[in-house]
């Protein structure tokens, strides 16, 4: 593991947003959803997330998630992912468990 400085960490913009739409993403190489996430004052962003093993589309609606919002857009098939939703990857199964606040917070709040 490589150490980073606090200045490096300050460059990462991590915020809370609410999932407002979920769609299947059949063009992705690995099973994924296309998420539309409301980040409040910074707007709405889209993300591709490989979370189909543990989450059903209807369970994701209105769920708050934590995401890095200042990566450049990344093209995945015919879709541009504008943020990286964060999760924990299980060492055994490789399934992803989403990170989320344990209490509802305002969309767009920055992680500190």
Backbone atoms as SQL, in Angstrom:
CREATE TABLE atoms (id INTEGER PRIMARY KEY, chain TEXT, resi INTEGER, resn TEXT, atom TEXT, x REAL, y REAL, z REAL);
INSERT INTO atoms VALUES
  (1, 'A', 1, 'UNK', 'N', 0.848, -1.179, 0.000),
  (2, 'A', 1, 'UNK', 'CA', 0.000, 0.000, 0.000),
  (3, 'A', 1, 'UNK', 'C', 0.891, 1.238, 0.000),
  (4, 'A', 2, 'UNK', 'N', 0.552, 2.161, -0.880),
  (5, 'A', 2, 'UNK', 'CA', 1.304, 3.407, -0.986),
  (6, 'A', 2, 'UNK', 'C', 0.658, 4.483, -0.131),
  (7, 'A', 3, 'UNK', 'N', 1.460, 5.184, 0.660),
  (8, 'A', 3, 'UNK', 'CA', 0.945, 6.291, 1.467),
  (9, 'A', 3, 'UNK', 'C', 0.680, 7.511, 0.589),
  (10, 'A', 4, 'UNK', 'N', -0.347, 8.267, 0.949),
  (11, 'A', 4, 'UNK', 'CA', -0.616, 9.533, 0.297),
  (12, 'A', 4, 'UNK', 'C', -0.555, 10.626, 1.359),
  (13, 'A', 5, 'UNK', 'N', -0.462, 11.863, 0.909),
  (14, 'A', 5, 'UNK', 'CA', -0.457, 12.979, 1.851),
  (15, 'A', 5, 'UNK', 'C', -1.889, 13.442, 2.088),
  (16, 'A', 6, 'UNK', 'N', -2.056, 14.245, 3.124),
  (17, 'A', 6, 'UNK', 'CA', -3.374, 14.810, 3.378),
  (18, 'A', 6, 'UNK', 'C', -3.796, 15.703, 2.215),
  (19, 'A', 7, 'UNK', 'N', -2.837, 16.373, 1.592),
  (20, 'A', 7, 'UNK', 'CA', -3.125, 17.196, 0.414),
  (21, 'A', 7, 'UNK', 'C', -3.689, 16.335, -0.711),
  (22, 'A', 8, 'UNK', 'N', -3.140, 15.125, -0.898),
  (23, 'A', 8, 'UNK', 'CA', -3.687, 14.195, -1.896),
  (24, 'A', 8, 'UNK', 'C', -5.141, 13.867, -1.567),
  (25, 'A', 9, 'UNK', 'N', -5.417, 13.564, -0.305),
  (26, 'A', 9, 'UNK', 'CA', -6.779, 13.213, 0.114),
  (27, 'A', 9, 'UNK', 'C', -7.746, 14.361, -0.131),
  (28, 'A', 10, 'UNK', 'N', -7.300, 15.586, 0.112),
  (29, 'A', 10, 'UNK', 'CA', -8.172, 16.754, -0.069),
  (30, 'A', 10, 'UNK', 'C', -8.604, 16.943, -1.523),
  (31, 'A', 11, 'UNK', 'N', -7.887, 16.361, -2.469),
  (32, 'A', 11, 'UNK', 'CA', -8.241, 16.466, -3.883),
  (33, 'A', 11, 'UNK', 'C', -9.435, 15.588, -4.243),
  (34, 'A', 12, 'UNK', 'N', -9.727, 14.589, -3.414),
  (35, 'A', 12, 'UNK', 'CA', -10.816, 13.653, -3.690),
  (36, 'A', 12, 'UNK', 'C', -12.118, 14.240, -3.143),
  (37, 'A', 13, 'UNK', 'N', -13.087, 14.425, -4.015),
  (38, 'A', 13, 'UNK', 'CA', -14.373, 14.983, -3.614),
  (39, 'A', 13, 'UNK', 'C', -15.363, 13.826, -3.446),
  (40, 'A', 14, 'UNK', 'N', -15.623, 13.472, -2.193),
  (41, 'A', 14, 'UNK', 'CA', -16.510, 12.356, -1.868),
  (42, 'A', 14, 'UNK', 'C', -17.778, 12.938, -1.246),
  (43, 'A', 15, 'UNK', 'N', -18.910, 12.589, -1.834),
  (44, 'A', 15, 'UNK', 'CA', -20.175, 13.172, -1.377),
  (45, 'A', 15, 'UNK', 'C', -21.271, 12.117, -1.260),
  (46, 'A', 16, 'UNK', 'N', -22.339, 12.508, -0.567),
  (47, 'A', 16, 'UNK', 'CA', -23.519, 11.660, -0.405),
  (48, 'A', 16, 'UNK', 'C', -24.572, 12.094, -1.422),
  (49, 'A', 17, 'UNK', 'N', -25.192, 11.108, -2.047),
  (50, 'A', 17, 'UNK', 'CA', -26.281, 11.377, -2.969),
  (51, 'A', 17, 'UNK', 'C', -27.355, 10.319, -2.830),
  (52, 'A', 18, 'UNK', 'N', -28.513, 10.603, -3.401),
  (53, 'A', 18, 'UNK', 'CA', -29.642, 9.680, -3.355),
  (54, 'A', 18, 'UNK', 'C', -29.905, 9.127, -4.751),
  (55, 'A', 19, 'UNK', 'N', -30.021, 7.814, -4.841),
  (56, 'A', 19, 'UNK', 'CA', -30.320, 7.162, -6.119),
  (57, 'A', 19, 'UNK', 'C', -31.767, 7.473, -6.490),
  (58, 'A', 20, 'UNK', 'N', -31.953, 8.083, -7.672),
  (59, 'A', 20, 'UNK', 'CA', -33.305, 8.466, -8.090),
  (60, 'A', 20, 'UNK', 'C', -33.802, 7.646, -9.280),
  (61, 'A', 21, 'UNK', 'N', -32.899, 6.892, -9.919),
  (62, 'A', 21, 'UNK', 'CA', -33.318, 6.005, -11.015),
  (63, 'A', 21, 'UNK', 'C', -32.301, 4.878, -11.148),
  (64, 'A', 22, 'UNK', 'N', -32.804, 3.701, -11.525),
  (65, 'A', 22, 'UNK', 'CA', -31.956, 2.514, -11.723),
  (66, 'A', 22, 'UNK', 'C', -32.417, 1.819, -13.002),
  (67, 'A', 23, 'UNK', 'N', -31.453, 1.483, -13.858),
  (68, 'A', 23, 'UNK', 'CA', -31.778, 0.771, -15.096),
  (69, 'A', 23, 'UNK', 'C', -30.820, -0.391, -15.279),
  (70, 'A', 24, 'UNK', 'N', -31.292, -1.441, -15.933),
  (71, 'A', 24, 'UNK', 'CA', -30.410, -2.543, -16.299),
  (72, 'A', 24, 'UNK', 'C', -29.368, -2.018, -17.279),
  (73, 'A', 25, 'UNK', 'N', -28.210, -2.678, -17.321),
  (74, 'A', 25, 'UNK', 'CA', -27.129, -2.263, -18.215),
  (75, 'A', 25, 'UNK', 'C', -26.621, -3.502, -18.955),
  (76, 'A', 26, 'UNK', 'N', -27.405, -4.016, -19.902),
  (77, 'A', 26, 'UNK', 'CA', -27.042, -5.260, -20.582),
  (78, 'A', 26, 'UNK', 'C', -25.777, -5.160, -21.436),
  (79, 'A', 27, 'UNK', 'N', -25.357, -3.948, -21.813),
  (80, 'A', 27, 'UNK', 'CA', -24.154, -3.786, -22.634),
  (81, 'A', 27, 'UNK', 'C', -22.858, -3.901, -21.826),
  (82, 'A', 28, 'UNK', 'N', -22.937, -3.848, -20.514),
  (83, 'A', 28, 'UNK', 'CA', -21.744, -3.954, -19.664),
  (84, 'A', 28, 'UNK', 'C', -21.184, -5.375, -19.741),
  (85, 'A', 29, 'UNK', 'N', -19.843, -5.495, -19.651),
  (86, 'A', 29, 'UNK', 'CA', -19.210, -6.817, -19.706),
  (87, 'A', 29, 'UNK', 'C', -19.582, -7.672, -18.501),
  (88, 'A', 30, 'UNK', 'N', -19.641, -7.054, -17.315),
  (89, 'A', 30, 'UNK', 'CA', -20.059, -7.745, -16.096),
  (90, 'A', 30, 'UNK', 'C', -21.421, -7.184, -15.699),
  (91, 'A', 31, 'UNK', 'N', -22.276, -7.991, -15.068),
  (92, 'A', 31, 'UNK', 'CA', -23.610, -7.500, -14.695),
  (93, 'A', 31, 'UNK', 'C', -23.523, -6.194, -13.890),
  (94, 'A', 32, 'UNK', 'N', -24.314, -5.207, -14.321),
  (95, 'A', 32, 'UNK', 'CA', -24.271, -3.886, -13.683),
  (96, 'A', 32, 'UNK', 'C', -25.610, -3.183, -13.853),
  (97, 'A', 33, 'UNK', 'N', -25.780, -2.131, -13.055),
  (98, 'A', 33, 'UNK', 'CA', -26.913, -1.225, -13.194),
  (99, 'A', 33, 'UNK', 'C', -26.380, 0.138, -13.627),
  (100, 'A', 34, 'UNK', 'N', -27.234, 0.896, -14.290),
  (101, 'A', 34, 'UNK', 'CA', -26.983, 2.309, -14.536),
  (102, 'A', 34, 'UNK', 'C', -27.753, 3.072, -13.461),
  (103, 'A', 35, 'UNK', 'N', -27.031, 3.829, -12.643),
  (104, 'A', 35, 'UNK', 'CA', -27.643, 4.586, -11.555),
  (105, 'A', 35, 'UNK', 'C', -27.686, 6.065, -11.905),
  (106, 'A', 36, 'UNK', 'N', -28.771, 6.718, -11.552),
  (107, 'A', 36, 'UNK', 'CA', -28.867, 8.175, -11.624),
  (108, 'A', 36, 'UNK', 'C', -28.954, 8.654, -10.186),
  (109, 'A', 37, 'UNK', 'N', -28.027, 9.547, -9.803),
  (110, 'A', 37, 'UNK', 'CA', -27.872, 9.928, -8.401),
  (111, 'A', 37, 'UNK', 'C', -27.976, 11.440, -8.253),
  (112, 'A', 38, 'UNK', 'N', -28.804, 11.883, -7.312),
  (113, 'A', 38, 'UNK', 'CA', -28.982, 13.308, -7.017),
  (114, 'A', 38, 'UNK', 'C', -27.983, 13.716, -5.935),
  (115, 'A', 39, 'UNK', 'N', -27.064, 14.623, -6.314),
  (116, 'A', 39, 'UNK', 'CA', -26.062, 15.128, -5.372),
  (117, 'A', 39, 'UNK', 'C', -26.371, 16.558, -4.942),
  (118, 'A', 40, 'UNK', 'N', -27.640, 16.920, -4.922),
  (119, 'A', 40, 'UNK', 'CA', -28.039, 18.240, -4.433),
  (120, 'A', 40, 'UNK', 'C', -27.451, 19.361, -5.253),
  (121, 'A', 41, 'UNK', 'N', -26.737, 20.261, -4.593),
  (122, 'A', 41, 'UNK', 'CA', -26.236, 21.484, -5.233),
  (123, 'A', 41, 'UNK', 'C', -25.259, 21.227, -6.378),
  (124, 'A', 42, 'UNK', 'N', -24.597, 20.074, -6.417),
  (125, 'A', 42, 'UNK', 'CA', -23.668, 19.822, -7.532),
  (126, 'A', 42, 'UNK', 'C', -24.368, 19.105, -8.693),
  (127, 'A', 43, 'UNK', 'N', -25.629, 18.772, -8.519),
  (128, 'A', 43, 'UNK', 'CA', -26.414, 18.241, -9.619),
  (129, 'A', 43, 'UNK', 'C', -26.595, 16.737, -9.619),
  (130, 'A', 44, 'UNK', 'N', -27.082, 16.248, -10.739),
  (131, 'A', 44, 'UNK', 'CA', -27.383, 14.826, -10.920),
  (132, 'A', 44, 'UNK', 'C', -26.273, 14.210, -11.756),
  (133, 'A', 45, 'UNK', 'N', -25.788, 13.051, -11.309),
  (134, 'A', 45, 'UNK', 'CA', -24.727, 12.348, -12.023),
  (135, 'A', 45, 'UNK', 'C', -25.152, 10.902, -12.234),
  (136, 'A', 46, 'UNK', 'N', -24.538, 10.294, -13.241),
  (137, 'A', 46, 'UNK', 'CA', -24.825, 8.888, -13.552),
  (138, 'A', 46, 'UNK', 'C', -23.613, 8.033, -13.220),
  (139, 'A', 47, 'UNK', 'N', -23.876, 6.775, -12.889),
  (140, 'A', 47, 'UNK', 'CA', -22.799, 5.851, -12.565),
  (141, 'A', 47, 'UNK', 'C', -23.197, 4.439, -12.976),
  (142, 'A', 48, 'UNK', 'N', -22.192, 3.669, -13.379),
  (143, 'A', 48, 'UNK', 'CA', -22.385, 2.244, -13.616),
  (144, 'A', 48, 'UNK', 'C', -21.885, 1.528, -12.362),
  (145, 'A', 49, 'UNK', 'N', -22.678, 0.596, -11.862),
  (146, 'A', 49, 'UNK', 'CA', -22.305, -0.085, -10.629),
  (147, 'A', 49, 'UNK', 'C', -22.556, -1.587, -10.747),
  (148, 'A', 50, 'UNK', 'N', -21.529, -2.370, -10.456),
  (149, 'A', 50, 'UNK', 'CA', -21.622, -3.833, -10.504),
  (150, 'A', 50, 'UNK', 'C', -22.108, -4.345, -9.147),
  (151, 'A', 51, 'UNK', 'N', -23.378, -4.105, -8.883),
  (152, 'A', 51, 'UNK', 'CA', -23.958, -4.442, -7.579),
  (153, 'A', 51, 'UNK', 'C', -25.200, -5.313, -7.720),
  (154, 'A', 52, 'UNK', 'N', -25.313, -6.007, -8.850),
  (155, 'A', 52, 'UNK', 'CA', -26.539, -6.763, -9.133),
  (156, 'A', 52, 'UNK', 'C', -26.694, -8.015, -8.276),
  (157, 'A', 53, 'UNK', 'N', -25.614, -8.513, -7.688),
  (158, 'A', 53, 'UNK', 'CA', -25.722, -9.737, -6.885),
  (159, 'A', 53, 'UNK', 'C', -26.446, -9.509, -5.556),
  (160, 'A', 54, 'UNK', 'N', -26.222, -8.363, -4.943),
  (161, 'A', 54, 'UNK', 'CA', -26.800, -8.113, -3.614),
  (162, 'A', 54, 'UNK', 'C', -27.988, -7.150, -3.613),
  (163, 'A', 55, 'UNK', 'N', -28.195, -6.422, -4.722),
  (164, 'A', 55, 'UNK', 'CA', -29.221, -5.373, -4.727),
  (165, 'A', 55, 'UNK', 'C', -30.179, -5.551, -5.907),
  (166, 'A', 56, 'UNK', 'N', -31.453, -5.411, -5.610),
  (167, 'A', 56, 'UNK', 'CA', -32.491, -5.378, -6.631),
  (168, 'A', 56, 'UNK', 'C', -32.749, -3.906, -6.985),
  (169, 'A', 57, 'UNK', 'N', -33.149, -3.653, -8.227),
  (170, 'A', 57, 'UNK', 'CA', -33.367, -2.274, -8.668),
  (171, 'A', 57, 'UNK', 'C', -34.314, -1.516, -7.737),
  (172, 'A', 58, 'UNK', 'N', -35.426, -2.138, -7.390),
  (173, 'A', 58, 'UNK', 'CA', -36.413, -1.440, -6.564),
  (174, 'A', 58, 'UNK', 'C', -35.895, -1.125, -5.159),
  (175, 'A', 59, 'UNK', 'N', -34.947, -1.914, -4.648),
  (176, 'A', 59, 'UNK', 'CA', -34.380, -1.669, -3.322),
  (177, 'A', 59, 'UNK', 'C', -33.382, -0.513, -3.330),
  (178, 'A', 60, 'UNK', 'N', -32.858, -0.177, -4.504),
  (179, 'A', 60, 'UNK', 'CA', -31.871, 0.893, -4.603),
  (180, 'A', 60, 'UNK', 'C', -32.504, 2.283, -4.687),
  (181, 'A', 61, 'UNK', 'N', -33.728, 2.358, -5.169),
  (182, 'A', 61, 'UNK', 'CA', -34.383, 3.665, -5.291),
  (183, 'A', 61, 'UNK', 'C', -34.498, 4.354, -3.937),
  (184, 'A', 62, 'UNK', 'N', -34.101, 5.607, -3.898),
  (185, 'A', 62, 'UNK', 'CA', -34.121, 6.464, -2.709),
  (186, 'A', 62, 'UNK', 'C', -33.061, 6.080, -1.666),
  (187, 'A', 63, 'UNK', 'N', -32.170, 5.157, -1.998),
  (188, 'A', 63, 'UNK', 'CA', -31.083, 4.795, -1.091),
  (189, 'A', 63, 'UNK', 'C', -29.976, 5.839, -1.219),
  (190, 'A', 64, 'UNK', 'N', -29.458, 6.287, -0.091),
  (191, 'A', 64, 'UNK', 'CA', -28.321, 7.198, -0.126),
  (192, 'A', 64, 'UNK', 'C', -27.035, 6.396, -0.250),
  (193, 'A', 65, 'UNK', 'N', -26.119, 6.921, -1.061),
  (194, 'A', 65, 'UNK', 'CA', -24.833, 6.272, -1.296),
  (195, 'A', 65, 'UNK', 'C', -23.722, 7.305, -1.189),
  (196, 'A', 66, 'UNK', 'N', -22.499, 6.801, -1.098),
  (197, 'A', 66, 'UNK', 'CA', -21.302, 7.633, -1.032),
  (198, 'A', 66, 'UNK', 'C', -20.543, 7.442, -2.336),
  (199, 'A', 67, 'UNK', 'N', -20.097, 8.551, -2.944),
  (200, 'A', 67, 'UNK', 'CA', -19.435, 8.444, -4.239),
  (201, 'A', 67, 'UNK', 'C', -18.352, 9.508, -4.406),
  (202, 'A', 68, 'UNK', 'N', -17.329, 9.165, -5.195),
  (203, 'A', 68, 'UNK', 'CA', -16.332, 10.141, -5.633),
  (204, 'A', 68, 'UNK', 'C', -16.937, 10.849, -6.836),
  (205, 'A', 69, 'UNK', 'N', -17.018, 12.178, -6.763),
  (206, 'A', 69, 'UNK', 'CA', -17.717, 12.919, -7.810),
  (207, 'A', 69, 'UNK', 'C', -16.794, 13.753, -8.705),
  (208, 'A', 70, 'UNK', 'N', -15.483, 13.693, -8.483),
  (209, 'A', 70, 'UNK', 'CA', -14.602, 14.530, -9.308),
  (210, 'A', 70, 'UNK', 'C', -13.627, 13.732, -10.168),
  (211, 'A', 71, 'UNK', 'N', -14.003, 12.514, -10.537),
  (212, 'A', 71, 'UNK', 'CA', -13.273, 11.789, -11.574),
  (213, 'A', 71, 'UNK', 'C', -13.785, 12.278, -12.934),
  (214, 'A', 72, 'UNK', 'N', -12.949, 12.216, -13.974),
  (215, 'A', 72, 'UNK', 'CA', -13.480, 12.519, -15.304),
  (216, 'A', 72, 'UNK', 'C', -14.446, 11.412, -15.720),
  (217, 'A', 73, 'UNK', 'N', -15.412, 11.727, -16.581),
  (218, 'A', 73, 'UNK', 'CA', -16.347, 10.690, -17.039),
  (219, 'A', 73, 'UNK', 'C', -15.594, 9.514, -17.682),
  (220, 'A', 74, 'UNK', 'N', -16.100, 8.310, -17.443),
  (221, 'A', 74, 'UNK', 'CA', -15.495, 7.100, -18.004),
  (222, 'A', 74, 'UNK', 'C', -16.540, 6.404, -18.871),
  (223, 'A', 75, 'UNK', 'N', -16.169, 6.132, -20.129),
  (224, 'A', 75, 'UNK', 'CA', -17.108, 5.450, -21.016),
  (225, 'A', 75, 'UNK', 'C', -17.074, 3.954, -20.770),
  (226, 'A', 76, 'UNK', 'N', -18.254, 3.391, -20.526),
  (227, 'A', 76, 'UNK', 'CA', -18.424, 1.956, -20.352),
  (228, 'A', 76, 'UNK', 'C', -19.490, 1.549, -21.360),
  (229, 'A', 77, 'UNK', 'N', -19.074, 0.834, -22.393),
  (230, 'A', 77, 'UNK', 'CA', -19.963, 0.512, -23.527),
  (231, 'A', 77, 'UNK', 'C', -20.515, 1.820, -24.089),
  (232, 'A', 78, 'UNK', 'N', -21.840, 1.971, -24.129),
  (233, 'A', 78, 'UNK', 'CA', -22.459, 3.168, -24.688),
  (234, 'A', 78, 'UNK', 'C', -22.878, 4.173, -23.607),
  (235, 'A', 79, 'UNK', 'N', -22.290, 4.094, -22.426),
  (236, 'A', 79, 'UNK', 'CA', -22.715, 4.851, -21.245),
  (237, 'A', 79, 'UNK', 'C', -21.518, 5.598, -20.666),
  (238, 'A', 80, 'UNK', 'N', -21.731, 6.825, -20.192),
  (239, 'A', 80, 'UNK', 'CA', -20.676, 7.587, -19.530),
  (240, 'A', 80, 'UNK', 'C', -20.953, 7.633, -18.033),
  (241, 'A', 81, 'UNK', 'N', -20.064, 7.014, -17.259),
  (242, 'A', 81, 'UNK', 'CA', -20.151, 7.021, -15.808),
  (243, 'A', 81, 'UNK', 'C', -19.466, 8.287, -15.312),
  (244, 'A', 82, 'UNK', 'N', -20.204, 9.096, -14.528),
  (245, 'A', 82, 'UNK', 'CA', -19.715, 10.403, -14.096),
  (246, 'A', 82, 'UNK', 'C', -19.241, 10.446, -12.656),
  (247, 'A', 83, 'UNK', 'N', -19.420, 9.361, -11.926),
  (248, 'A', 83, 'UNK', 'CA', -18.964, 9.298, -10.543),
  (249, 'A', 83, 'UNK', 'C', -18.711, 7.839, -10.185),
  (250, 'A', 84, 'UNK', 'N', -18.005, 7.615, -9.086),
  (251, 'A', 84, 'UNK', 'CA', -17.685, 6.259, -8.636),
  (252, 'A', 84, 'UNK', 'C', -18.372, 6.001, -7.308),
  (253, 'A', 85, 'UNK', 'N', -19.391, 5.165, -7.334),
  (254, 'A', 85, 'UNK', 'CA', -20.098, 4.795, -6.108),
  (255, 'A', 85, 'UNK', 'C', -19.185, 3.863, -5.313),
  (256, 'A', 86, 'UNK', 'N', -19.053, 4.132, -4.016),
  (257, 'A', 86, 'UNK', 'CA', -18.116, 3.380, -3.189),
  (258, 'A', 86, 'UNK', 'C', -18.794, 2.226, -2.464),
  (259, 'A', 87, 'UNK', 'N', -18.041, 1.146, -2.331),
  (260, 'A', 87, 'UNK', 'CA', -18.528, -0.030, -1.626),
  (261, 'A', 87, 'UNK', 'C', -17.380, -0.862, -1.117),
  (262, 'A', 88, 'UNK', 'N', -17.711, -1.833, -0.326),
  (263, 'A', 88, 'UNK', 'CA', -16.740, -2.775, 0.222),
  (264, 'A', 88, 'UNK', 'C', -16.811, -4.051, -0.602),
  (265, 'A', 89, 'UNK', 'N', -15.666, -4.539, -1.057),
  (266, 'A', 89, 'UNK', 'CA', -15.617, -5.765, -1.853),
  (267, 'A', 89, 'UNK', 'C', -15.315, -6.936, -0.923),
  (268, 'A', 90, 'UNK', 'N', -16.218, -7.889, -0.876),
  (269, 'A', 90, 'UNK', 'CA', -16.024, -9.077, -0.043),
  (270, 'A', 90, 'UNK', 'C', -14.822, -9.874, -0.553),
  (271, 'A', 91, 'UNK', 'N', -13.917, -10.219, 0.329),
  (272, 'A', 91, 'UNK', 'CA', -12.731, -10.993, -0.056),
  (273, 'A', 91, 'UNK', 'C', -13.109, -12.380, -0.556),
  (274, 'A', 92, 'UNK', 'N', -14.166, -12.961, -0.002),
  (275, 'A', 92, 'UNK', 'CA', -14.556, -14.321, -0.364),
  (276, 'A', 92, 'UNK', 'C', -15.354, -14.376, -1.657),
  (277, 'A', 93, 'UNK', 'N', -16.379, -13.548, -1.757),
  (278, 'A', 93, 'UNK', 'CA', -17.327, -13.673, -2.867),
  (279, 'A', 93, 'UNK', 'C', -17.166, -12.609, -3.950),
  (280, 'A', 94, 'UNK', 'N', -16.394, -11.562, -3.669),
  (281, 'A', 94, 'UNK', 'CA', -16.201, -10.421, -4.586),
  (282, 'A', 94, 'UNK', 'C', -17.472, -9.599, -4.779),
  (283, 'A', 95, 'UNK', 'N', -18.499, -9.854, -3.969),
  (284, 'A', 95, 'UNK', 'CA', -19.717, -9.049, -4.031),
  (285, 'A', 95, 'UNK', 'C', -19.445, -7.686, -3.396),
  (286, 'A', 96, 'UNK', 'N', -20.160, -6.671, -3.864),
  (287, 'A', 96, 'UNK', 'CA', -19.943, -5.307, -3.383),
  (288, 'A', 96, 'UNK', 'C', -21.097, -4.888, -2.486),
  (289, 'A', 97, 'UNK', 'N', -20.746, -4.415, -1.288),
  (290, 'A', 97, 'UNK', 'CA', -21.709, -3.868, -0.337),
  (291, 'A', 97, 'UNK', 'C', -21.534, -2.357, -0.350),
  (292, 'A', 98, 'UNK', 'N', -22.603, -1.633, -0.645),
  (293, 'A', 98, 'UNK', 'CA', -22.527, -0.182, -0.757),
  (294, 'A', 98, 'UNK', 'C', -22.226, 0.496, 0.575),
  (295, 'A', 99, 'UNK', 'N', -21.430, 1.559, 0.512),
  (296, 'A', 99, 'UNK', 'CA', -21.220, 2.425, 1.676),
  (297, 'A', 99, 'UNK', 'C', -22.355, 3.439, 1.697),
  (298, 'A', 100, 'UNK', 'N', -22.894, 3.684, 2.884),
  (299, 'A', 100, 'UNK', 'CA', -23.963, 4.667, 2.994),
  (300, 'A', 100, 'UNK', 'C', -24.004, 5.228, 4.400),
  (301, 'A', 101, 'UNK', 'N', -24.504, 6.459, 4.551),
  (302, 'A', 101, 'UNK', 'CA', -24.617, 7.015, 5.899),
  (303, 'A', 101, 'UNK', 'C', -25.651, 6.231, 6.707),
  (304, 'A', 102, 'UNK', 'N', -25.444, 6.160, 8.021),
  (305, 'A', 102, 'UNK', 'CA', -26.412, 5.418, 8.840),
  (306, 'A', 102, 'UNK', 'C', -27.621, 6.268, 9.211),
  (307, 'A', 103, 'UNK', 'N', -27.576, 7.567, 8.883),
  (308, 'A', 103, 'UNK', 'CA', -28.720, 8.452, 9.052),
  (309, 'A', 103, 'UNK', 'C', -28.848, 9.272, 7.764),
  (310, 'A', 104, 'UNK', 'N', -30.073, 9.640, 7.409),
  (311, 'A', 104, 'UNK', 'CA', -30.295, 10.429, 6.198),
  (312, 'A', 104, 'UNK', 'C', -29.646, 11.800, 6.359),
  (313, 'A', 105, 'UNK', 'N', -28.926, 12.217, 5.308),
  (314, 'A', 105, 'UNK', 'CA', -28.290, 13.528, 5.292),
  (315, 'A', 105, 'UNK', 'C', -28.678, 14.250, 4.005),
  (316, 'A', 106, 'UNK', 'N', -28.387, 15.529, 3.938),
  (317, 'A', 106, 'UNK', 'CA', -28.691, 16.326, 2.759),
  (318, 'A', 106, 'UNK', 'C', -27.833, 15.866, 1.586),
  (319, 'A', 107, 'UNK', 'N', -28.443, 15.713, 0.417),
  (320, 'A', 107, 'UNK', 'CA', -27.708, 15.347, -0.779),
  (321, 'A', 107, 'UNK', 'C', -26.615, 16.371, -1.074),
  (322, 'A', 108, 'UNK', 'N', -25.451, 15.871, -1.462),
  (323, 'A', 108, 'UNK', 'CA', -24.330, 16.734, -1.794),
  (324, 'A', 108, 'UNK', 'C', -23.382, 16.988, -0.636),
  (325, 'A', 109, 'UNK', 'N', -23.732, 16.533, 0.560),
  (326, 'A', 109, 'UNK', 'CA', -22.856, 16.748, 1.703),
  (327, 'A', 109, 'UNK', 'C', -21.513, 16.075, 1.439),
  (328, 'A', 110, 'UNK', 'N', -20.451, 16.766, 1.782),
  (329, 'A', 110, 'UNK', 'CA', -19.099, 16.285, 1.521),
  (330, 'A', 110, 'UNK', 'C', -18.623, 15.402, 2.674),
  (331, 'A', 111, 'UNK', 'N', -17.932, 14.332, 2.319),
  (332, 'A', 111, 'UNK', 'CA', -17.337, 13.434, 3.313),
  (333, 'A', 111, 'UNK', 'C', -16.049, 14.065, 3.794),
  (334, 'A', 112, 'UNK', 'N', -15.869, 14.085, 5.090),
  (335, 'A', 112, 'UNK', 'CA', -14.669, 14.711, 5.665),
  (336, 'A', 112, 'UNK', 'C', -13.934, 13.724, 6.544);
